[in-house]
Amino acid sequence: MEKIPFTIIGEHLMKIPVKVNGKDVKFLFDTGIGPTVISKKFADELTLEKVGTMTGKRMSGQEMEIQLVKVPLIEAGALARKNIEVGIFDTSGMPEALKDIKGILSIGFFKGNILTIDYSNSDLIINGAGIKDRNFGSGVRVPVEVENNGPSVSLYVRIRIPSGRVLKFEVDTGSNLLIVNSRLSDELGIKHTDPEVETVTGIDETGHHYERYYAEVKGEVSIDGNPDIKQENPGAIFQDIIYDGLLGHDFLKRYIVSFDIEKKEMVFYRHLN
C-alpha cells in the first residue's frame, strides 16, 4: 500500500495507522516533531535497546533531553524502516481523544521518498502513488531548508508577511493556526490590549509558563517568490518562541503538499475539481 489514510483529531492532528514490530497501532504524523517518537509506556512494553540521548529545544526555548531507543521495525503503508532510532516521550498528559496514540511519526521517516499530503482525500501518498488518478493540476516548487540533528529532521520555508518582510518559518503540521514570534506583533499591527485579541496563559507539560495572544493578521501571508501560495487575513497565535514563526495546518490544508527532503523542496498543488 502506497497510500496511508489519515483522520483529523480535533482541528488538525493527523492520526495514521502504523505497524511497530508487526503490531497494528495508531500514530500521529507531525512534520514539526523533530525525531519520530514513541510513548514511554509503549516502549516499556517492547523492551527496546537504549542507544543514547539527544538534546533538542521546544519552540519556547527550553532544552529537552530525550532518551533514544532502537525499534526493530516500523512500517507506514509500504514503507518499512528497520532498526530505527526513535525518541521516548511521556503521554500521561495527553487528552482522552489521544489515549490510543502510541507514537508520532516525523517527516524524517520518509527520507529518500516523496511524501504528499492530500487533504481533500485524507491520504498521505508515498512516491506519487495514485497522483496521476487525481486531478492535482500543476504544482509550484518551493525551496526548503532542511535541518538535521541526529534522528531529528526539521523543515523551514521563507514566508513573506504583510509588512513585506521575509522570514523563516518552520513547517509544522502539528500546529493549526499560524504561530508568530511576539516580537513581530507591532510590525503586524497587533496590540495585545485590543479587545478583539484573546489572551491565554498557562503552564505547559514541562512546567514552563506561557502567554499567547490570538488575533487575526490583516493582509496576506505568502510563500516568498510565490505570492499565489498564500493565506489572506490568517488567524494567528503570538507567543515568545525561538523561531520567526510556524506554518501549520490552517495554511497547508488549502493545498495538496508534497515534501522531497533529498531535493530540499516542497510542491504546492491546487486541487482541481
DRENPA-3360 file (N, C-alpha, C; in nm, 2 decimals, always signed):
BEGIN
1 = MEKIPFTI = +0.08/-0.12/+0.00/+0.00/+0.00/+0.00/+0.09/+0.12/+0.00 ~ +0.07/+0.21/-0.10/+0.14/+0.34/-0.10/+0.07/+0.45/-0.05 ~ -0.06/+0.44/-0.01/-0.14/+0.54/+0.05/-0.16/+0.51/+0.19 ~ -0.15/+0.61/+0.28/-0.18/+0.60/+0.42/-0.30/+0.69/+0.45 ~ -0.41/+0.63/+0.49/-0.52/+0.72/+0.52/-0.50/+0.79/+0.66 ~ -0.55/+0.91/+0.67/-0.54/+0.98/+0.80/-0.68/+1.04/+0.84 ~ -0.69/+1.05/+0.96/-0.81/+1.11/+1.02/-0.77/+1.23/+1.10 ~ -0.85/+1.34/+1.10/-0.81/+1.46/+1.18/-0.87/+1.45/+1.32;
9 = IGEHLMKI = -0.79/+1.46/+1.42/-0.84/+1.46/+1.56/-0.84/+1.61/+1.60 ~ -0.95/+1.65/+1.66/-0.96/+1.79/+1.69/-0.97/+1.87/+1.57 ~ -0.88/+1.98/+1.56/-0.88/+2.07/+1.44/-0.77/+2.03/+1.34 ~ -0.67/+1.96/+1.38/-0.55/+1.95/+1.29/-0.46/+1.83/+1.31 ~ -0.47/+1.75/+1.42/-0.38/+1.64/+1.44/-0.41/+1.53/+1.35 ~ -0.31/+1.48/+1.28/-0.33/+1.37/+1.18/-0.30/+1.23/+1.24 ~ -0.40/+1.15/+1.25/-0.39/+1.02/+1.31/-0.38/+0.92/+1.19 ~ -0.27/+0.83/+1.20/-0.25/+0.74/+1.09/-0.23/+0.60/+1.15;
17 = PVKVNGKD = -0.25/+0.49/+1.06/-0.22/+0.35/+1.10/-0.07/+0.32/+1.08 ~ -0.01/+0.26/+1.17/+0.13/+0.22/+1.16/+0.15/+0.08/+1.22 ~ +0.25/+0.01/+1.18/+0.28/-0.12/+1.24/+0.42/-0.10/+1.30 ~ +0.43/-0.15/+1.43/+0.55/-0.15/+1.50/+0.58/-0.29/+1.54 ~ +0.69/-0.35/+1.49/+0.73/-0.49/+1.51/+0.61/-0.58/+1.48 ~ +0.54/-0.55/+1.37/+0.43/-0.63/+1.32/+0.29/-0.60/+1.39 ~ +0.29/-0.51/+1.49/+0.17/-0.49/+1.56/+0.10/-0.36/+1.51 ~ -0.03/-0.37/+1.48/-0.11/-0.25/+1.43/-0.13/-0.16/+1.55;
25 = VKFLFDTG = -0.09/-0.03/+1.53/-0.11/+0.07/+1.63/-0.14/+0.20/+1.56 ~ -0.18/+0.31/+1.64/-0.21/+0.44/+1.58/-0.10/+0.54/+1.62 ~ -0.05/+0.62/+1.53/+0.05/+0.72/+1.55/-0.02/+0.85/+1.50 ~ +0.04/+0.96/+1.54/+0.02/+1.09/+1.48/+0.13/+1.11/+1.37 ~ +0.10/+1.19/+1.27/+0.20/+1.24/+1.18/+0.22/+1.39/+1.20 ~ +0.35/+1.43/+1.22/+0.38/+1.57/+1.25/+0.51/+1.61/+1.20 ~ +0.51/+1.70/+1.10/+0.64/+1.75/+1.04/+0.72/+1.83/+1.14 ~ +0.66/+1.88/+1.25/+0.73/+1.96/+1.34/+0.79/+1.89/+1.47;
33 = IGPTVISK = +0.77/+1.76/+1.47/+0.81/+1.69/+1.60/+0.96/+1.68/+1.61 ~ +1.03/+1.68/+1.50/+1.18/+1.66/+1.50/+1.21/+1.51/+1.48 ~ +1.23/+1.43/+1.58/+1.25/+1.29/+1.56/+1.12/+1.21/+1.57 ~ +1.11/+1.10/+1.51/+1.00/+1.01/+1.54/+1.01/+0.97/+1.69 ~ +0.89/+0.96/+1.75/+0.89/+0.93/+1.90/+0.78/+0.82/+1.93 ~ +0.80/+0.75/+2.03/+0.70/+0.66/+2.08/+0.68/+0.68/+2.23 ~ +0.56/+0.64/+2.28/+0.53/+0.67/+2.42/+0.61/+0.59/+2.51 ~ +0.64/+0.64/+2.63/+0.72/+0.56/+2.73/+0.66/+0.43/+2.76;
41 = KFADELTL = +0.52/+0.43/+2.78/+0.46/+0.31/+2.81/+0.47/+0.20/+2.70 ~ +0.45/+0.24/+2.58/+0.47/+0.15/+2.47/+0.61/+0.10/+2.46 ~ +0.71/+0.19/+2.48/+0.85/+0.15/+2.47/+0.88/+0.05/+2.58 ~ +0.82/+0.06/+2.70/+0.84/-0.03/+2.81/+0.79/-0.17/+2.77 ~ +0.67/-0.17/+2.70/+0.61/-0.29/+2.66/+0.70/-0.37/+2.56 ~ +0.77/-0.29/+2.48/+0.85/-0.35/+2.37/+0.99/-0.39/+2.42 ~ +1.03/-0.35/+2.54/+1.16/-0.37/+2.59/+1.27/-0.34/+2.49 ~ +1.29/-0.22/+2.45/+1.37/-0.18/+2.35/+1.51/-0.14/+2.39;
49 = EKVGTMTG = +1.61/-0.16/+2.31/+1.75/-0.12/+2.34/+1.77/+0.03/+2.34 ~ +1.83/+0.08/+2.45/+1.86/+0.22/+2.46/+1.99/+0.25/+2.38 ~ +1.99/+0.36/+2.31/+2.11/+0.39/+2.22/+2.16/+0.53/+2.25 ~ +2.13/+0.58/+2.37/+2.18/+0.72/+2.40/+2.07/+0.82/+2.41 ~ +2.11/+0.95/+2.40/+2.01/+1.05/+2.42/+2.04/+1.16/+2.31 ~ +1.94/+1.25/+2.29/+1.96/+1.37/+2.21/+1.90/+1.49/+2.28 ~ +1.96/+1.60/+2.26/+1.90/+1.73/+2.32/+1.84/+1.81/+2.21 ~ +1.72/+1.86/+2.23/+1.65/+1.94/+2.14/+1.59/+2.06/+2.22;
57 = KRMSGQEM = +1.52/+2.15/+2.14/+1.46/+2.26/+2.21/+1.31/+2.27/+2.17 ~ +1.22/+2.30/+2.26/+1.09/+2.33/+2.23/+1.08/+2.46/+2.16 ~ +0.97/+2.50/+2.10/+0.96/+2.62/+2.03/+0.97/+2.74/+2.13 ~ +0.94/+2.72/+2.26/+0.95/+2.83/+2.36/+1.10/+2.84/+2.41 ~ +1.19/+2.75/+2.37/+1.33/+2.76/+2.40/+1.38/+2.67/+2.50 ~ +1.30/+2.60/+2.58/+1.35/+2.51/+2.68/+1.42/+2.39/+2.62 ~ +1.54/+2.36/+2.67/+1.61/+2.24/+2.62/+1.55/+2.12/+2.68 ~ +1.54/+2.01/+2.60/+1.48/+1.88/+2.65/+1.58/+1.77/+2.61;
65 = EIQLVKVP = +1.61/+1.69/+2.70/+1.69/+1.57/+2.67/+1.60/+1.45/+2.65 ~ +1.62/+1.38/+2.54/+1.53/+1.27/+2.50/+1.60/+1.14/+2.50 ~ +1.55/+1.04/+2.57/+1.61/+0.91/+2.56/+1.58/+0.85/+2.42 ~ +1.69/+0.80/+2.36/+1.67/+0.73/+2.23/+1.67/+0.58/+2.24 ~ +1.59/+0.51/+2.17/+1.59/+0.37/+2.17/+1.58/+0.32/+2.02 ~ +1.62/+0.19/+2.00/+1.62/+0.13/+1.87/+1.49/+0.04/+1.85 ~ +1.41/+0.07/+1.75/+1.29/-0.01/+1.72/+1.33/-0.10/+1.60 ~ +1.31/-0.24/+1.62/+1.35/-0.33/+1.51/+1.27/-0.30/+1.38;
73 = LIEAGALA = +1.14/-0.26/+1.38/+1.07/-0.24/+1.26/+0.95/-0.15/+1.28 ~ +0.94/-0.04/+1.20/+0.83/+0.04/+1.19/+0.78/+0.05/+1.04 ~ +0.65/+0.03/+1.02/+0.60/+0.03/+0.88/+0.49/+0.13/+0.88 ~ +0.49/+0.21/+0.77/+0.38/+0.31/+0.74/+0.35/+0.29/+0.59 ~ +0.23/+0.24/+0.56/+0.20/+0.20/+0.43/+0.30/+0.09/+0.38 ~ +0.36/+0.11/+0.26/+0.45/+0.02/+0.21/+0.60/+0.05/+0.25 ~ +0.61/+0.15/+0.33/+0.75/+0.20/+0.37/+0.78/+0.13/+0.50 ~ +0.90/+0.06/+0.51/+0.94/+0.00/+0.63/+1.08/+0.05/+0.67;
81 = RKNIEVGI = +1.10/+0.08/+0.79/+1.23/+0.12/+0.85/+1.27/+0.01/+0.95 ~ +1.39/-0.04/+0.93/+1.44/-0.14/+1.03/+1.55/-0.08/+1.12 ~ +1.55/-0.12/+1.24/+1.64/-0.07/+1.34/+1.65/+0.08/+1.34 ~ +1.54/+0.14/+1.36/+1.52/+0.29/+1.35/+1.54/+0.35/+1.49 ~ +1.62/+0.45/+1.50/+1.63/+0.52/+1.63/+1.51/+0.62/+1.65 ~ +1.45/+0.61/+1.76/+1.34/+0.70/+1.79/+1.35/+0.75/+1.94 ~ +1.28/+0.86/+1.96/+1.28/+0.91/+2.10/+1.16/+0.86/+2.18 ~ +1.17/+0.88/+2.31/+1.06/+0.84/+2.40/+1.00/+0.97/+2.46;
89 = FDTSGMPE = +0.87/+0.97/+2.46/+0.80/+1.08/+2.52/+0.69/+1.03/+2.62 ~ +0.65/+1.12/+2.71/+0.56/+1.09/+2.81/+0.42/+1.13/+2.76 ~ +0.33/+1.03/+2.75/+0.19/+1.06/+2.70/+0.09/+1.08/+2.82 ~ +0.13/+1.08/+2.94/+0.04/+1.08/+3.05/-0.05/+1.21/+3.05 ~ +0.00/+1.32/+2.99/-0.08/+1.44/+2.99/-0.17/+1.46/+2.87 ~ -0.17/+1.36/+2.78/-0.25/+1.37/+2.66/-0.40/+1.36/+2.69 ~ -0.48/+1.44/+2.61/-0.62/+1.43/+2.63/-0.68/+1.29/+2.59 ~ -0.80/+1.27/+2.64/-0.86/+1.14/+2.62/-0.87/+1.09/+2.47;
97 = ALKDIKGI = -0.89/+1.19/+2.38/-0.90/+1.16/+2.24/-0.78/+1.10/+2.18 ~ -0.66/+1.12/+2.25/-0.54/+1.07/+2.20/-0.48/+0.95/+2.28 ~ -0.56/+0.89/+2.37/-0.51/+0.79/+2.46/-0.46/+0.66/+2.38 ~ -0.51/+0.64/+2.26/-0.47/+0.53/+2.18/-0.34/+0.55/+2.10 ~ -0.29/+0.67/+2.10/-0.17/+0.71/+2.02/-0.05/+0.65/+2.09 ~ +0.03/+0.57/+2.01/+0.15/+0.51/+2.06/+0.28/+0.58/+2.02 ~ +0.26/+0.68/+1.93/+0.38/+0.75/+1.89/+0.35/+0.86/+1.79 ~ +0.46/+0.93/+1.74/+0.44/+1.04/+1.65/+0.55/+1.01/+1.54;
105 = LSIGFFKG = +0.50/+1.00/+1.41/+0.59/+0.98/+1.30/+0.64/+1.11/+1.24 ~ +0.77/+1.13/+1.23/+0.82/+1.25/+1.18/+0.84/+1.25/+1.03 ~ +0.86/+1.37/+0.97/+0.89/+1.38/+0.83/+1.02/+1.30/+0.79 ~ +1.11/+1.29/+0.89/+1.24/+1.22/+0.86/+1.22/+1.08/+0.83 ~ +1.11/+1.02/+0.88/+1.08/+0.88/+0.85/+1.07/+0.85/+0.70 ~ +1.03/+0.96/+0.62/+1.01/+0.94/+0.48/+1.13/+0.99/+0.39 ~ +1.24/+1.01/+0.46/+1.36/+1.04/+0.38/+1.39/+0.95/+0.27 ~ +1.43/+1.00/+0.15/+1.45/+0.92/+0.04/+1.33/+0.89/-0.05;
113 = NILTIDYS = +1.21/+0.95/+0.00/+1.09/+0.93/-0.07/+1.02/+1.07/-0.08 ~ +0.92/+1.07/-0.17/+0.84/+1.19/-0.18/+0.71/+1.16/-0.11 ~ +0.68/+1.25/-0.01/+0.55/+1.23/+0.06/+0.46/+1.34/+0.03 ~ +0.33/+1.31/-0.01/+0.23/+1.41/-0.04/+0.12/+1.40/+0.06 ~ +0.08/+1.51/+0.11/-0.04/+1.52/+0.19/-0.16/+1.57/+0.10 ~ -0.25/+1.48/+0.08/-0.37/+1.51/+0.00/-0.49/+1.53/+0.10 ~ -0.50/+1.66/+0.14/-0.60/+1.69/+0.24/-0.74/+1.66/+0.19 ~ -0.77/+1.68/+0.06/-0.90/+1.66/+0.01/-0.95/+1.52/+0.02;
121 = NSDLIING = -0.86/+1.42/+0.01/-0.89/+1.28/+0.02/-0.84/+1.21/+0.15 ~ -0.79/+1.29/+0.24/-0.74/+1.24/+0.37/-0.64/+1.13/+0.35 ~ -0.54/+1.15/+0.26/-0.44/+1.05/+0.24/-0.30/+1.11/+0.25 ~ -0.20/+1.03/+0.30/-0.06/+1.05/+0.28/-0.02/+0.96/+0.17 ~ +0.04/+1.01/+0.06/+0.08/+0.94/-0.06/+0.23/+0.93/-0.06 ~ +0.28/+0.80/-0.07/+0.43/+0.78/-0.08/+0.47/+0.77/-0.23 ~ +0.56/+0.85/-0.27/+0.62/+0.84/-0.40/+0.52/+0.85/-0.51 ~ +0.42/+0.93/-0.49/+0.33/+0.97/-0.60/+0.23/+0.86/-0.64;
129 = AGIKDRNF = +0.21/+0.76/-0.56/+0.11/+0.66/-0.59/-0.03/+0.72/-0.60 ~ -0.09/+0.70/-0.71/-0.23/+0.75/-0.73/-0.24/+0.89/-0.77 ~ -0.13/+0.97/-0.78/-0.14/+1.11/-0.81/-0.19/+1.13/-0.95 ~ -0.15/+1.04/-1.05/-0.20/+1.05/-1.19/-0.35/+1.04/-1.20 ~ -0.41/+0.97/-1.10/-0.55/+0.95/-1.10/-0.63/+1.06/-1.03 ~ -0.56/+1.15/-0.98/-0.62/+1.26/-0.91/-0.59/+1.39/-0.98 ~ -0.68/+1.48/-0.99/-0.67/+1.60/-1.08/-0.60/+1.71/-0.99 ~ -0.47/+1.70/-0.98/-0.40/+1.79/-0.89/-0.36/+1.92/-0.97;
137 = GSGVRVPV = -0.35/+1.91/-1.10/-0.31/+2.03/-1.18/-0.15/+2.04/-1.16 ~ -0.10/+2.16/-1.20/+0.05/+2.18/-1.20/+0.08/+2.23/-1.06 ~ +0.20/+2.19/-1.01/+0.25/+2.23/-0.88/+0.35/+2.34/-0.89 ~ +0.36/+2.41/-0.77/+0.46/+2.52/-0.76/+0.57/+2.47/-0.66 ~ +0.69/+2.47/-0.71/+0.80/+2.42/-0.63/+0.86/+2.53/-0.54 ~ +0.88/+2.49/-0.42/+0.93/+2.59/-0.32/+1.05/+2.53/-0.25 ~ +1.16/+2.61/-0.25/+1.28/+2.56/-0.18/+1.26/+2.55/-0.03 ~ +1.32/+2.45/+0.03/+1.30/+2.42/+0.18/+1.44/+2.41/+0.24;
145 = EVENNGPS = +1.46/+2.47/+0.36/+1.58/+2.45/+0.43/+1.56/+2.33/+0.52 ~ +1.65/+2.23/+0.51/+1.64/+2.11/+0.59/+1.75/+2.11/+0.70 ~ +1.70/+2.09/+0.82/+1.79/+2.09/+0.94/+1.79/+1.95/+1.00 ~ +1.91/+1.89/+1.01/+1.92/+1.76/+1.07/+2.00/+1.77/+1.20 ~ +1.95/+1.69/+1.30/+2.01/+1.68/+1.43/+1.99/+1.54/+1.48 ~ +2.09/+1.45/+1.44/+2.07/+1.31/+1.47/+1.95/+1.26/+1.40 ~ +1.86/+1.19/+1.47/+1.74/+1.14/+1.41/+1.63/+1.24/+1.38 ~ +1.66/+1.37/+1.42/+1.56/+1.47/+1.41/+1.58/+1.55/+1.27;
153 = VSLYVRIR = +1.46/+1.57/+1.21/+1.46/+1.65/+1.08/+1.36/+1.76/+1.09 ~ +1.40/+1.88/+1.06/+1.31/+2.00/+1.06/+1.31/+2.07/+0.93 ~ +1.20/+2.12/+0.88/+1.19/+2.19/+0.75/+1.15/+2.33/+0.77 ~ +1.21/+2.42/+0.69/+1.18/+2.57/+0.70/+1.16/+2.62/+0.56 ~ +1.06/+2.72/+0.56/+1.04/+2.79/+0.43/+1.04/+2.94/+0.46 ~ +1.07/+3.01/+0.35/+1.07/+3.16/+0.36/+0.93/+3.21/+0.33 ~ +0.88/+3.29/+0.43/+0.74/+3.34/+0.43/+0.75/+3.50/+0.43 ~ +0.67/+3.55/+0.34/+0.65/+3.70/+0.33/+0.53/+3.74/+0.41;
161 = IPSGRVLK = +0.55/+3.83/+0.51/+0.44/+3.87/+0.59/+0.38/+4.00/+0.54 ~ +0.27/+4.05/+0.58/+0.20/+4.17/+0.52/+0.29/+4.29/+0.52 ~ +0.38/+4.31/+0.61/+0.47/+4.42/+0.62/+0.57/+4.42/+0.50 ~ +0.58/+4.31/+0.43/+0.67/+4.29/+0.32/+0.80/+4.22/+0.36 ~ +0.82/+4.20/+0.48/+0.95/+4.14/+0.53/+0.94/+3.99/+0.50 ~ +1.05/+3.92/+0.47/+1.06/+3.78/+0.45/+1.13/+3.72/+0.57 ~ +1.06/+3.61/+0.63/+1.11/+3.55/+0.75/+1.11/+3.40/+0.73 ~ +1.18/+3.33/+0.82/+1.19/+3.18/+0.81/+1.10/+3.12/+0.91;
169 = FEVDTGSN = +1.00/+3.04/+0.86/+0.90/+2.97/+0.94/+0.93/+2.82/+0.93 ~ +0.91/+2.75/+1.04/+0.92/+2.60/+1.04/+0.78/+2.55/+0.99 ~ +0.79/+2.44/+0.91/+0.67/+2.38/+0.86/+0.63/+2.28/+0.96 ~ +0.51/+2.30/+1.02/+0.47/+2.22/+1.14/+0.32/+2.18/+1.12 ~ +0.30/+2.06/+1.07/+0.16/+2.01/+1.06/+0.10/+1.97/+1.20 ~ +0.19/+1.98/+1.31/+0.13/+1.96/+1.44/+0.07/+2.08/+1.50 ~ +0.08/+2.19/+1.43/+0.02/+2.32/+1.47/-0.10/+2.34/+1.38 ~ -0.20/+2.42/+1.43/-0.31/+2.46/+1.34/-0.29/+2.60/+1.29;
177 = LLIVNSRL = -0.32/+2.70/+1.37/-0.30/+2.84/+1.33/-0.16/+2.87/+1.31 ~ -0.13/+2.98/+1.23/+0.00/+3.04/+1.22/+0.05/+3.07/+1.36 ~ +0.17/+3.04/+1.39/+0.23/+3.08/+1.52/+0.34/+3.18/+1.49 ~ +0.34/+3.29/+1.55/+0.43/+3.40/+1.52/+0.50/+3.45/+1.64 ~ +0.63/+3.48/+1.63/+0.70/+3.53/+1.74/+0.64/+3.67/+1.78 ~ +0.63/+3.68/+1.91/+0.56/+3.80/+1.97/+0.64/+3.93/+1.93 ~ +0.77/+3.92/+1.90/+0.84/+4.05/+1.87/+0.79/+4.11/+1.74 ~ +0.71/+4.03/+1.66/+0.65/+4.08/+1.54/+0.52/+4.14/+1.55;
185 = SDELGIKH = +0.46/+4.15/+1.67/+0.33/+4.20/+1.70/+0.31/+4.34/+1.64 ~ +0.40/+4.43/+1.68/+0.38/+4.57/+1.64/+0.39/+4.58/+1.49 ~ +0.48/+4.51/+1.43/+0.50/+4.52/+1.29/+0.38/+4.47/+1.21 ~ +0.30/+4.38/+1.27/+0.18/+4.32/+1.21/+0.06/+4.39/+1.26 ~ +0.07/+4.50/+1.34/-0.04/+4.58/+1.38/-0.12/+4.51/+1.49 ~ -0.06/+4.43/+1.57/-0.13/+4.36/+1.67/-0.10/+4.42/+1.81 ~ -0.20/+4.47/+1.88/-0.18/+4.53/+2.01/-0.25/+4.43/+2.11 ~ -0.17/+4.39/+2.21/-0.22/+4.29/+2.30/-0.34/+4.34/+2.38;
193 = TDPEVETV = -0.35/+4.47/+2.39/-0.46/+4.53/+2.47/-0.59/+4.55/+2.39 ~ -0.59/+4.53/+2.26/-0.71/+4.54/+2.18/-0.81/+4.44/+2.23 ~ -0.94/+4.48/+2.23/-1.04/+4.39/+2.28/-1.07/+4.27/+2.20 ~ -1.03/+4.27/+2.07/-1.05/+4.16/+1.98/-0.94/+4.05/+1.99 ~ -0.83/+4.09/+2.07/-0.72/+4.00/+2.09/-0.75/+3.92/+2.21 ~ -0.74/+3.78/+2.20/-0.77/+3.70/+2.31/-0.63/+3.66/+2.37 ~ -0.62/+3.67/+2.51/-0.50/+3.63/+2.58/-0.53/+3.50/+2.65 ~ -0.43/+3.41/+2.64/-0.44/+3.28/+2.71/-0.31/+3.26/+2.78;
201 = TGIDETGH = -0.31/+3.23/+2.91/-0.19/+3.20/+2.98/-0.21/+3.06/+3.04 ~ -0.09/+3.00/+3.07/-0.10/+2.86/+3.13/+0.04/+2.81/+3.15 ~ +0.05/+2.68/+3.19/+0.18/+2.62/+3.22/+0.18/+2.49/+3.13 ~ +0.28/+2.47/+3.05/+0.29/+2.35/+2.97/+0.34/+2.23/+3.05 ~ +0.35/+2.12/+2.98/+0.38/+1.99/+3.04/+0.52/+1.99/+3.10 ~ +0.61/+2.08/+3.06/+0.74/+2.09/+3.12/+0.75/+2.19/+3.24 ~ +0.64/+2.25/+3.27/+0.64/+2.34/+3.38/+0.67/+2.49/+3.34 ~ +0.68/+2.51/+3.21/+0.71/+2.64/+3.15/+0.58/+2.73/+3.14;
209 = HYERYYAE = +0.59/+2.85/+3.20/+0.47/+2.94/+3.19/+0.47/+3.00/+3.05 ~ +0.35/+3.01/+2.99/+0.34/+3.07/+2.86/+0.23/+3.17/+2.86 ~ +0.24/+3.27/+2.76/+0.14/+3.37/+2.74/+0.12/+3.38/+2.59 ~ +0.00/+3.35/+2.54/-0.03/+3.35/+2.40/-0.14/+3.45/+2.37 ~ -0.13/+3.51/+2.25/-0.23/+3.61/+2.21/-0.28/+3.56/+2.07 ~ -0.42/+3.55/+2.07/-0.48/+3.50/+1.95/-0.54/+3.63/+1.88 ~ -0.51/+3.64/+1.75/-0.55/+3.76/+1.67/-0.56/+3.73/+1.52 ~ -0.62/+3.81/+1.45/-0.62/+3.80/+1.30/-0.52/+3.89/+1.24;
217 = VKGEVSID = -0.43/+3.84/+1.16/-0.33/+3.92/+1.09/-0.40/+3.98/+0.96 ~ -0.39/+4.11/+0.95/-0.46/+4.17/+0.84/-0.36/+4.17/+0.72 ~ -0.41/+4.12/+0.61/-0.33/+4.11/+0.49/-0.29/+3.97/+0.45 ~ -0.20/+3.95/+0.36/-0.16/+3.82/+0.30/-0.03/+3.77/+0.36 ~ -0.03/+3.65/+0.40/+0.09/+3.57/+0.43/+0.11/+3.48/+0.32 ~ +0.23/+3.48/+0.26/+0.26/+3.40/+0.14/+0.40/+3.34/+0.14 ~ +0.42/+3.24/+0.05/+0.55/+3.19/+0.03/+0.63/+3.29/-0.05 ~ +0.75/+3.32/+0.00/+0.83/+3.42/-0.07/+0.86/+3.37/-0.21;
225 = GNPDIKQE = +0.84/+3.46/-0.31/+0.86/+3.44/-0.45/+0.75/+3.37/-0.52 ~ +0.64/+3.33/-0.44/+0.52/+3.27/-0.49/+0.40/+3.33/-0.43 ~ +0.37/+3.45/-0.47/+0.26/+3.52/-0.40/+0.12/+3.46/-0.41 ~ +0.10/+3.37/-0.50/-0.03/+3.30/-0.52/-0.04/+3.19/-0.41 ~ +0.07/+3.14/-0.35/+0.06/+3.04/-0.25/+0.05/+3.12/-0.12 ~ -0.07/+3.15/-0.07/-0.10/+3.24/+0.03/-0.22/+3.21/+0.12 ~ -0.23/+3.29/+0.23/-0.35/+3.28/+0.31/-0.38/+3.43/+0.34 ~ -0.50/+3.47/+0.32/-0.55/+3.60/+0.35/-0.61/+3.62/+0.49;
233 = NPGAIFQD = -0.56/+3.72/+0.56/-0.61/+3.75/+0.69/-0.61/+3.63/+0.79 ~ -0.50/+3.56/+0.80/-0.50/+3.44/+0.88/-0.52/+3.46/+1.03 ~ -0.58/+3.37/+1.09/-0.57/+3.36/+1.24/-0.44/+3.32/+1.28 ~ -0.39/+3.38/+1.39/-0.25/+3.36/+1.44/-0.24/+3.36/+1.59 ~ -0.14/+3.29/+1.64/-0.11/+3.29/+1.78/+0.03/+3.36/+1.79 ~ +0.03/+3.46/+1.87/+0.16/+3.53/+1.90/+0.21/+3.48/+2.04 ~ +0.34/+3.44/+2.04/+0.40/+3.39/+2.16/+0.55/+3.41/+2.15 ~ +0.62/+3.41/+2.27/+0.76/+3.42/+2.27/+0.82/+3.28/+2.23;
241 = IIYDGLLG = +0.87/+3.27/+2.11/+0.93/+3.15/+2.06/+1.07/+3.17/+2.00 ~ +1.14/+3.06/+1.97/+1.28/+3.08/+1.92/+1.28/+3.09/+1.77 ~ +1.16/+3.07/+1.70/+1.16/+3.08/+1.56/+1.09/+3.22/+1.52 ~ +1.10/+3.26/+1.39/+1.02/+3.37/+1.35/+0.87/+3.33/+1.35 ~ +0.84/+3.20/+1.31/+0.71/+3.15/+1.31/+0.70/+3.01/+1.27 ~ +0.58/+2.95/+1.28/+0.55/+2.82/+1.24/+0.43/+2.82/+1.14 ~ +0.45/+2.75/+1.03/+0.34/+2.74/+0.93/+0.27/+2.61/+0.95 ~ +0.14/+2.62/+0.99/+0.07/+2.50/+1.03/-0.04/+2.46/+0.93;
249 = HDFLKRYI = -0.12/+2.37/+0.99/-0.23/+2.30/+0.91/-0.33/+2.40/+0.85 ~ -0.36/+2.51/+0.91/-0.46/+2.60/+0.86/-0.41/+2.66/+0.73 ~ -0.28/+2.68/+0.71/-0.23/+2.73/+0.58/-0.21/+2.61/+0.48 ~ -0.16/+2.50/+0.52/-0.12/+2.39/+0.43/-0.25/+2.32/+0.38 ~ -0.36/+2.32/+0.46/-0.47/+2.24/+0.41/-0.54/+2.30/+0.29 ~ -0.51/+2.42/+0.25/-0.56/+2.49/+0.13/-0.50/+2.43/+0.00 ~ -0.40/+2.34/+0.02/-0.33/+2.29/-0.10/-0.31/+2.14/-0.08 ~ -0.27/+2.07/-0.18/-0.21/+1.94/-0.17/-0.06/+1.96/-0.17;
257 = VSFDIEKK = +0.01/+1.91/-0.07/+0.15/+1.95/-0.05/+0.24/+1.83/-0.05 ~ +0.35/+1.83/-0.13/+0.45/+1.73/-0.14/+0.58/+1.77/-0.07 ~ +0.65/+1.68/-0.01/+0.77/+1.70/+0.05/+0.88/+1.61/-0.01 ~ +0.99/+1.67/-0.05/+1.10/+1.59/-0.10/+1.23/+1.64/-0.03 ~ +1.26/+1.57/+0.08/+1.38/+1.61/+0.16/+1.51/+1.61/+0.09 ~ +1.53/+1.51/+0.00/+1.65/+1.49/-0.07/+1.67/+1.61/-0.17 ~ +1.57/+1.66/-0.23/+1.58/+1.77/-0.32/+1.56/+1.91/-0.25 ~ +1.53/+1.90/-0.12/+1.51/+2.02/-0.04/+1.40/+2.11/-0.10;
265 = EMVFYRHL = +1.29/+2.05/-0.12/+1.18/+2.13/-0.18/+1.04/+2.08/-0.13 ~ +0.94/+2.17/-0.14/+0.80/+2.13/-0.13/+0.74/+2.17/-0.26 ~ +0.63/+2.10/-0.29/+0.55/+2.13/-0.41/+0.40/+2.15/-0.36 ~ +0.35/+2.27/-0.40/+0.21/+2.30/-0.36/+0.13/+2.29/-0.49 ~ +0.02/+2.21/-0.47/-0.08/+2.19/-0.58/-0.21/+2.24/-0.54 ~ -0.28/+2.30/-0.63/-0.42/+2.33/-0.61/-0.51/+2.22/-0.66 ~ -0.60/+2.18/-0.58/-0.69/+2.07/-0.62/-0.79/+2.12/-0.72 ~ -0.80/+2.06/-0.84/-0.89/+2.10/-0.95/-1.01/+2.00/-0.95;
273 = N = -1.13/+2.05/-0.92/-1.24/+1.96/-0.92/-1.29/+1.94/-1.07;
% end
